[in-house]
Amino acid sequence: MKKNLLKSALYATALLALTFTGCNKDNGPDTEPEDTDTRWITLTAAMSLGADGAPPTTTNGNGGTLAYGITHGQAIDPNFELDIYPAGKGLMLTSPRTSRVQASEDGKILFDIQYTGADAGLFQSYQVAGQGNYTTFGREVNTQDILGTQPRWIKSTDELGVGVNSDGATLTTEYDGTGLTATFKRNVRTVRVAILDLKDPGMINTRQVPVSFPDELAVQGYTLGRTDVPLINAAKTKIYIGCAVSKIDPTKPSLNLDGTVAWTTNDNTNNTIGTVTLVLDYPTLRNPEFIISNVAKGNNNGYRTKTQHVGTDGHIYQAVATNGFQILRISKETDKYDDTYEFNLNTALGTTGTSIRGFRYIKDGKAIVLYHETDKSGGYIALVDLNAKTAKKLATEIEADTELNFGQHQNVGVVGDYAYIPLTPAGKAGNVYVVNWKEETIVKGAKLTGYAFARYIGSY
């Protein structure tokens, strides 16, 4: 027992050392960072942690996020080696679990909202100065009162971000009658939303929005669950929010211990609804409406990855992720799904059983897709053309490794003609793979050392 306690204490001490030495904090004036010519590419890695601060036994991403900046020349150099894990080497973002890191288009600023922990909901900005040099600047904004302790958010532009949360006690049920003879009417979910000013940090507008499906769907038991990836459209008139949707059996009420009636029996067998997006007016956050695809079925709220982007043509392209194989389009003219459009990854690759785990729109219909395949180990990369509806698999040496997966992958950084994908199987070494998306090539670049139960999850 004493030995186990000692191990736990040592592991917790190591994480604390990373936390306090990885960042030079500056809570000074609200000024923009100095402009520099170097384009730094920030790589992020997720650490793991066991229960009550014990050493991890699984790759869970609950030990925080490390960040380190390299150059393009280093990224494409197979002789360059990066060990991000020694204490003080990189920035340890203060969120105790995997941060939802965002970055400015030029890579000079990182944005983060702490996910769980003592400062859960705290928005911070970091100046990127390369290697492990990150400095906080500007105002810190506490979003917890609106977004709770587990905020989910993305950056729409360098000036604007949106956070959402529908976790916890946000569900109410409407019904007629009493007890086990009651008749179910609908479940109502309250979605908390905040619009974030990233240039002059603060919350521009917030609202708690109660939403339910239209009567004909609501009475069948369709229920909104987790919400994520809120994106502002190109016209800045709407916000599109990814949704997880479940279905309860409205014919099977039960009684809680206090005698109140509830409907909790899962009815996924009869869940036939198409992919759903919640739409709000921007910037008022009013007039909630569900739009439903007739092309695809499956959730689009992702899992720590951005599943929708505004395309060069102004339409929104949305992956049915993280378990689907389709990319859908929301029309800029109608603000609805364009059911005449479908990108099918299975068809484009000439295979079956793909599931999209990461999606990065680049430009002019070109995009990077990270995906898994049913009954296969590993993680795979494809360069896709959403206009031509074609895809090219980009092979890597470690793609079939049993410890490689994209379950927590957050972002693919793009600079000019290049996209940067750090690949490390959990607990193992790997490399930065650099894609020239115009030439449709991939090269194995910088070496990335491994660390127990850790893996790289993004680039910016």
C-alpha positions in Angstrom: 0.0 0.0 0.0 2.8 2.4 0.9 4.5 1.7 -2.3 1.4 2.4 -4.3 0.9 5.7 -2.4 4.4 6.7 -3.2 4.0 6.0 -6.9 0.8 8.1 -6.9 2.5 11.0 -5.1 5.5 10.9 -7.5 3.3 10.9 -10.6 1.2 13.8 -9.3 4.4 15.7 -8.4 5.7 15.1 -12.0 2.4 16.5 -13.4 2.6 19.5 -11.1 6.2 20.2 -12.2 5.0 20.2 -15.8 2.2 22.5 -14.9 4.2 25.1 -13.1 7.4 25.2 -15.3 5.8 24.8 -18.7 4.5 28.4 -19.0 5.7 31.9 -18.4 2.5 33.6 -17.3 1.9 37.3 -17.7 -1.2 38.8 -16.3 -0.2 42.3 -17.4 -1.9 44.7 -19.8 -4.4 43.7 -22.4 -2.1 44.1 -25.3 -1.6 42.1 -28.5 1.5 39.9 -28.8 4.4 41.3 -30.7 4.5 40.4 -34.4 7.2 38.0 -35.6 8.1 36.6 -38.9 8.5 32.9 -37.8 5.5 30.7 -38.5 5.5 28.4 -35.5 3.5 25.1 -35.8 2.2 24.1 -32.3 2.0 20.4 -31.7 -0.2 19.1 -28.8 -0.1 15.9 -26.9 -2.5 14.4 -24.4 -1.3 13.0 -21.1 -3.2 10.4 -19.1 -3.9 10.0 -15.4 -5.4 7.3 -13.1 -8.1 7.7 -10.5 -7.3 10.1 -7.6 -4.0 11.1 -9.1 -2.6 7.6 -9.5 -0.4 6.7 -12.4 -2.5 5.8 -15.5 -3.4 2.3 -16.6 -5.2 3.4 -19.8 -4.8 6.1 -22.4 -7.6 8.4 -21.3 -6.3 12.0 -21.9 -7.1 13.0 -18.4 -3.6 14.2 -17.5 -3.6 17.5 -19.3 -2.3 18.8 -22.6 1.2 19.7 -23.6 2.1 22.1 -26.4 5.4 22.8 -28.2 6.2 24.9 -31.2 8.4 23.8 -34.2 9.1 25.3 -37.6 8.1 23.9 -41.0 11.8 23.0 -41.6 11.9 21.0 -38.4 8.5 19.4 -39.2 9.6 17.9 -42.5 13.1 16.9 -41.3 13.2 13.2 -40.4 16.4 13.8 -38.5 14.8 16.3 -36.1 13.6 14.7 -32.9 11.2 16.1 -30.4 10.7 14.9 -26.8 7.9 17.1 -25.5 7.5 15.3 -22.2 10.4 16.4 -19.9 9.2 18.8 -17.2 9.5 22.3 -18.4 10.1 21.4 -22.1 6.7 22.5 -23.3 3.6 24.4 -22.2 1.4 22.4 -19.9 -2.1 23.8 -20.4 -3.7 24.2 -17.0 -6.8 22.2 -17.8 -6.5 18.9 -15.9 -8.2 17.1 -18.7 -7.7 17.3 -22.5 -8.0 21.0 -23.4 -10.1 22.1 -26.5 -7.2 24.1 -27.9 -7.9 26.6 -30.8 -5.4 28.8 -32.6 -5.4 32.0 -34.7 -4.9 31.4 -38.4 -1.3 32.7 -38.3 -0.5 30.4 -35.4 0.6 33.3 -33.2 -2.1 32.8 -30.5 -3.5 29.8 -28.8 -6.9 30.0 -27.2 -8.1 27.6 -24.4 -11.1 27.2 -22.1 -10.2 25.0 -19.1 -12.1 21.7 -19.1 -12.9 20.6 -15.5 -10.7 21.3 -12.5 -10.5 24.2 -10.1 -10.6 26.8 -12.8 -13.0 25.0 -15.1 -14.5 27.4 -17.7 -11.6 29.9 -17.6 -10.8 31.3 -21.1 -7.2 32.2 -21.7 -5.0 33.4 -24.6 -1.4 32.5 -25.1 1.3 34.2 -27.2 3.2 31.6 -29.3 6.9 32.4 -29.4 8.2 29.0 -30.5 9.5 25.8 -28.7 8.1 25.8 -25.2 7.7 29.6 -25.0 4.1 30.5 -24.4 2.9 33.5 -22.5 -0.6 34.3 -21.3 -1.8 37.8 -22.3 -5.0 39.7 -22.2 -8.0 39.2 -20.0 -9.0 35.9 -18.6 -12.7 35.3 -18.8 -14.7 33.0 -16.5 -17.4 31.3 -18.6 -18.4 28.7 -16.0 -21.7 30.4 -14.9 -22.9 29.9 -18.5 -20.9 26.9 -19.9 -20.4 24.9 -16.7 -17.3 23.0 -15.8 -17.1 21.0 -19.1 -17.4 23.7 -21.8 -17.4 22.7 -25.5 -16.4 25.3 -27.9 -14.7 26.1 -31.2 -13.3 29.2 -32.9 -15.3 30.4 -35.9 -13.0 33.2 -36.9 -9.9 34.9 -35.3 -12.4 37.3 -33.7 -15.2 35.0 -32.6 -15.8 31.7 -30.8 -18.9 30.0 -29.5 -19.2 27.7 -26.5 -22.1 25.4 -25.7 -23.1 22.9 -23.0 -26.2 20.7 -22.5 -24.8 18.3 -19.9 -26.1 17.7 -16.4 -29.5 18.5 -15.1 -30.7 20.3 -18.2 -33.5 17.9 -19.2 -37.2 18.3 -18.3 -40.1 16.1 -19.3 -43.6 17.3 -20.2 -46.5 14.8 -19.8 -50.2 14.5 -19.0 -51.6 12.5 -16.1 -49.9 11.0 -13.2 -48.0 7.9 -12.2 -47.7 4.9 -14.6 -50.8 6.0 -16.5 -49.2 9.3 -17.5 -48.9 10.1 -21.2 -45.5 11.3 -22.5 -45.5 14.5 -24.5 -41.8 15.7 -25.0 -38.4 16.0 -23.5 -37.0 19.6 -23.3 -33.3 20.2 -23.2 -31.8 23.5 -22.1 -28.7 24.4 -24.1 -26.4 27.0 -22.7 -24.6 29.2 -25.3 -22.0 31.9 -25.1 -20.5 34.0 -27.9 -16.9 34.8 -27.2 -14.9 37.8 -28.3 -11.4 36.5 -28.9 -9.8 39.8 -29.8 -11.0 41.7 -26.7 -11.8 38.7 -24.5 -15.2 38.6 -23.0 -18.7 37.2 -23.6 -20.6 39.2 -26.2 -23.9 37.4 -25.6 -25.2 34.4 -23.6 -28.5 32.6 -23.4 -30.0 29.5 -21.9 -32.1 28.1 -24.7 -34.8 25.4 -24.0 -35.3 23.2 -27.1 -37.4 20.2 -28.1 -38.2 18.5 -31.3 -41.4 19.3 -33.3 -44.5 17.6 -31.8 -44.6 14.7 -34.2 -41.0 13.8 -33.4 -41.1 14.8 -29.7 -44.0 12.5 -28.9 -42.0 9.6 -30.3 -39.4 10.2 -27.6 -36.6 11.9 -29.6 -34.4 13.7 -27.2 -31.4 16.1 -27.6 -28.3 15.0 -25.7 -24.8 16.4 -26.0 -24.1 19.5 -28.1 -20.8 20.6 -29.5 -18.9 22.2 -32.4 -21.0 25.4 -32.6 -20.1 27.3 -35.8 -21.1 30.7 -37.1 -21.9 30.8 -40.8 -20.2 33.0 -43.4 -23.0 35.6 -43.4 -22.8 35.8 -39.6 -26.6 35.3 -39.3 -26.8 31.7 -37.9 -25.0 29.4 -35.5 -25.0 25.7 -36.3 -24.6 23.3 -33.4 -23.8 19.6 -33.7 -26.1 17.3 -31.9 -26.2 13.8 -30.3 -29.8 12.5 -30.5 -31.3 9.6 -28.6 -34.8 8.1 -28.4 -36.6 6.9 -25.3 -39.6 4.6 -25.4 -42.6 6.8 -24.6 -44.8 3.8 -23.9 -42.7 2.6 -20.9 -43.0 5.0 -17.9 -41.3 4.2 -14.6 -41.4 5.7 -11.1 -38.5 7.4 -9.4 -37.9 6.7 -5.7 -39.8 9.9 -4.9 -42.8 8.7 -6.8 -42.4 11.0 -9.8 -42.8 9.5 -13.2 -40.0 9.2 -15.7 -39.2 7.7 -19.1 -35.7 6.2 -19.3 -36.1 3.1 -21.4 -33.8 3.4 -24.4 -35.4 2.9 -27.8 -32.4 3.1 -30.2 -33.8 0.2 -32.3 -36.5 2.6 -33.5 -34.2 5.6 -33.7 -34.5 6.4 -37.5 -34.0 10.2 -37.4 -31.5 11.7 -39.8 -28.5 13.7 -38.8 -29.6 16.7 -36.7 -28.2 20.2 -36.3 -29.5 22.8 -33.9 -29.7 26.3 -35.5 -29.9 29.6 -33.6 -30.0 33.2 -34.9 -26.7 35.0 -34.6 -26.0 37.1 -32.6 -29.3 37.0 -30.6 -29.2 33.3 -29.9 -33.0 33.2 -30.4 -35.4 31.2 -32.7 -34.0 27.7 -32.1 -34.7 25.3 -34.9 -33.7 21.7 -35.8 -32.7 20.9 -39.3 -32.6 17.2 -40.2 -30.7 15.5 -43.0 -32.6 13.2 -45.4 -29.2 11.8 -46.6 -27.5 10.6 -43.5 -28.2 9.2 -40.1 -25.9 9.6 -37.1 -24.6 12.2 -34.7 -22.4 15.1 -35.8 -21.3 16.4 -32.4 -17.8 14.9 -32.8 -15.6 14.0 -29.9 -13.0 16.7 -29.2 -12.7 17.3 -32.9 -14.2 20.0 -35.2 -16.7 18.3 -37.5 -17.9 21.3 -39.5 -16.3 24.1 -41.4 -17.3 27.0 -43.6 -16.2 26.2 -47.1 -14.5 28.6 -49.6 -17.9 28.6 -51.4 -19.7 29.8 -48.3 -21.6 26.6 -47.7 -21.0 24.6 -44.4 -19.5 21.1 -44.8 -20.3 18.8 -41.9 -18.9 15.4 -41.2 -21.2 12.8 -39.7 -18.7 12.1 -37.0 -17.2 10.5 -35.1 -18.8 7.2 -36.4 -20.2 8.1 -39.8 -18.8 7.9 -43.3 -20.5 10.9 -44.9 -19.8 14.6 -45.2 -23.0 16.8 -45.7 -23.6 20.3 -46.9 -25.7 23.0 -45.3 -26.7 25.6 -48.0 -25.7 29.2 -47.5 -28.9 30.2 -49.4 -31.5 28.2 -47.3 -29.7 27.6 -44.0 -30.9 24.0 -44.4 -29.3 20.7 -45.4 -28.8 20.5 -49.1 -30.1 16.9 -49.6 -28.8 16.9 -53.2 -25.3 16.8 -51.9 -23.4 13.9 -50.2 -19.8 13.0 -50.0 -19.4 9.3 -49.2 -16.0 8.3 -47.9 -16.6 4.6 -48.5 -17.5 5.2 -52.1 -14.7 7.6 -52.7 -12.1 5.2 -51.3 -13.7 2.1 -52.9 -14.1 0.4 -49.5 -16.6 -0.2 -46.7 -16.7 0.3 -43.0 -15.0 3.7 -42.7 -15.8 6.0 -39.8 -14.6 9.6 -39.9 -12.7 10.6 -36.7 -11.3 13.9 -37.8 -12.1 16.4 -40.6 -10.1 19.5 -41.7 -11.4 21.6 -44.6 -8.5 23.3 -46.3 -9.6 25.3 -49.4 -11.6 25.0 -52.6 -13.2 21.8 -51.6 -10.0 20.0 -50.5 -9.9 18.5 -47.0 -8.0 16.1 -44.8 -10.0 13.2 -43.3 -8.7 11.0 -40.4 -10.6 7.8 -40.3 -10.9 4.2 -38.9 -12.0 1.1 -40.6 -14.2 -1.6 -39.2 -12.4 -4.8 -38.2 -9.0 -3.1 -38.8 -6.6 -1.7 -36.2 -4.9 1.7 -36.6 -5.8 5.1 -38.0 -5.8 6.2 -41.7 -5.5 9.5 -43.6 -7.3 10.5 -46.8 -7.0 13.7 -48.9 -10.5 14.3 -50.2 -12.0 16.6 -52.9 -15.5 17.5 -51.7 -16.3 19.0 -55.1 -15.3 16.1 -57.3 -16.3 13.6 -54.5 -13.0 11.8 -54.7 -10.5 10.6 -52.1 -6.9 9.5 -52.1 -5.6 7.4 -49.2 -2.2 8.7 -47.9 -0.3 5.8 -46.5 1.9 5.9 -43.4 4.2 3.3 -42.0 2.3 3.1 -38.7 -1.2 3.3 -39.9 -2.1 -0.3 -38.9 -0.5 -0.1 -35.4 -2.9 -1.5 -32.8 -2.3 1.5 -30.5 -2.9 4.2 -33.2 -6.3 5.7 -33.2 -7.9 9.2 -33.6 -10.3 9.0 -30.7 -9.0 12.2 -29.2 -7.5 13.9 -32.2 -8.4 17.6 -32.3 -6.9 19.5 -35.2 -4.8 19.4 -38.3 -2.8 22.5 -38.8 -2.5 24.0 -42.3 0.0 26.5 -43.5 0.0 27.3 -47.2 0.3 24.1 -49.2 1.1 22.0 -46.2 -0.9 20.1 -43.5 0.8 18.8 -40.4 -0.4 15.5 -38.7 1.6 14.3 -35.7 1.0 10.5 -35.4 2.0 8.5 -32.3 0.4 5.3 -31.2 -0.4 5.5 -27.5 2.7 5.2 -25.5 4.9 4.8 -28.5 7.2 7.0 -30.7 6.0 8.3 -34.0 6.5 11.1 -36.5 5.1 14.3 -37.9 3.6 13.5 -41.3 3.5 16.5 -43.7 0.9 16.5 -46.5 1.3 18.7 -49.5 -2.4 19.0 -50.3 -1.9 20.5 -53.7 0.6 17.8 -54.9 -1.3 15.1 -53.0 1.8 13.8 -51.3 2.8 12.8 -47.8 6.2 12.6 -46.2 7.4 11.3 -42.9 9.1 14.2 -41.0 10.2 14.9 -37.5 10.6 12.1 -35.0 8.3 12.2 -31.9 9.3 10.3 -28.8 6.8 8.3 -26.9 5.6 8.4 -23.3 3.5 6.0 -21.3 -0.2 6.3 -22.1 0.3 9.6 -24.0 -0.2 10.5 -27.6 -0.1 13.5 -29.9 -3.6 14.9 -30.7 -3.1 17.9 -32.9 -1.3 20.7 -34.7 -2.0 24.4 -35.1 
